[in-house]
Amino acid sequence: MNAPLEHTEIVAAGDDGIAPGELLMDVRNVSLRFGGVKAITDISFNVKKGEIRAIIGPNGAGKTSMLNVINGFYTPQEGSITFRGVERRAMKPHHAVRQGIARTFQNVALFKGMSTLDNIMAGRSVKMHRGLGWQMLWHGPALQEEIAHREKVEEIIDFLEIQHIRRTPVGKLPYGLQKRVELGRALAMEPSLLLLDEPMAGMNLEEKEDMSRFILDVNGQRGTTICLIEHDMGVVMDLSDRVVVLDYGKKIADGVPDDVKSDQQVIDAYLGVAH
Amino acid sequence: MLYRTAGQFKTSYHADHALFPVKQDAWLLGIILIFAYAIIPMTASEFSFNALLIPVLIYALAALGLNILTGYAGQLSLGTGAFMGVGAYACFKIITAFPDLNIVVAIALSGFVSAAVGVAFGLPSLRIKGFYLAITTLAAQFFLVWLFEKWGWLYNYSSSGAIQVPNIKMFGITVAGPNAAPVTQYYFVLGVVTLVTWFAINITRGRIGRMWKAVRDMDIAAELVGIDLMKAKLSAFAVSSYIVGVAGALFVFLWRGAAEPNLFDIPLSFRVLFIAIIGGLGSILGNYLGAMLIVALPVVLGTLPGMLGIPIQSATVEHLNVMIVGATIILFLVVEPHGLARFWQIIREKLIMWPFPH
């Protein structure tokens, strides 16, 4: 009971009963339109349990829209998404969280007025249940619950090495640390699928190396499945197990990094091609 | 020196979650409570109970209610006065329907009526925010005051259209009505305010408070961490309106003694909003500091010339008063836009460092 916690327990993934390598999420023929603008056209791909899946593509290719569809911000006009064996179409983001999908944003979406600790604690909102009556009294069950979750949150704080900013309002933190806190908040949700929207945007080399290490550790030590969008090709090719490439809302390639790198369509999309 | 936090280590999360992790804060609160419960009642005059102490407490409670909605959950409301009215009228109806009911129970129940009305008028917050929401709460303000005026059942069809507080006894002591002693009323109000404040502190530092603050800071991200926006916003409206309703019931039953519908009109809403803003949004302490500035300062200023023996006409004192209070408010907001509570925080941080600033 009081034995030191195994390092692997740090970022507990939701227990979804899916063996590594099996299908976690299957996106089938998804199309998303805003009026006449086609953001995503007929895209299919899947994510297997335990892998790091990258979505890449030039600006405006529909990568972020794809993540928004996955976690319920947008409802696609066509197609279906099967997550953990359950097919669904329309859903609210907070339902996605309950199913085990957590996410970070391209531009940091933290609660600026709250401390690092509170931000990460907020990530555990779904797992805390004590009602208003207990909260009013504070002492007793509400405090017990608070402390139990605080312990989990402290593990994440240790893991991300942000102990020194525990009490700092996140609005005052530098960008790199804010990104780390946001990752911490997503980890606090103990997701089975972690969506990272450009986790390394605007970082210097050292910060990118740190962040890459955190991503690999989350994936390696706990087996959390990760689906990330990133523009730094070096990072993408090194981190990910499989890559899907979008261009103008269409899928142009899908496979292991080496295959994707040498794909003519991908090279054309990134370097441009004379028509 | 006095505020040194060095050496106060926490060895458990239990200790870290204490209300005052720093010992000196607990001492300070203890001293304030001794003053509030023992020293002030022994020394204060009848005038200061009625003009200073009781109204400061009641206004602070109303501002606390508004602060939960606006400062913690980020939903701007301009209808506080009307919700206070709902609490007052509900309490009046309950007291006149069940004269034997304990007044504490009646006040607690009237809070629920106010909470229900608050939730109903909070429904638009699910679709709109910011100034647009403020406009819908303004609609609530006008509608409710109109209702207090036109719906005779609310004031038991009395010819004056006003509600009168009867003499109400609790455990043999008259606590409300014309015969109540100010010191009894002061203790009653102080007790209720202390209790509600303690509840409010607990709610705002726990799971629900975090949920509200998350919605305030970024509602999209809040939804993303699994917070149900509807639950968060409506619970903020409910808790806020409950406290505001209780404050309204105290306002009439323990202080004014009688009320007409226009008492709950928009100037009251603005007054409470000013207290919350000047005290500091998102702070519990701020409500008290704000109430002292807005409610007590004019009273103190009004009595000063008489005490000092300066021969000024009372009308001139009134005008000077408005000018001084207005200038003070502007000064405080220029110096510290985040309110008096932030002011205290800065002073406290400085004190912790003092006298070795590095």
Interface residues (C-beta under 8 A of the other chain):
Chain A: N71 K92 P93 H94 V97 R98 A102 R103 F105 A109 L110 F111 K112 G113 M114 D118 M121 A122 G123 S125 V126 M128 R130 L132 Q135 M136 L137 W138 A142 L143 E145 E146 I147 R150 E151 E154 R185 M189
Chain B: Y13 H14 D16 H17 F199 N202 I203 R205 G206 R207 I208 R210 M211 K213 A214 R216 D217 M218 I220 A221 A222 E223 L224 V225 G226 I227 D228 L229 S235 V239 G282
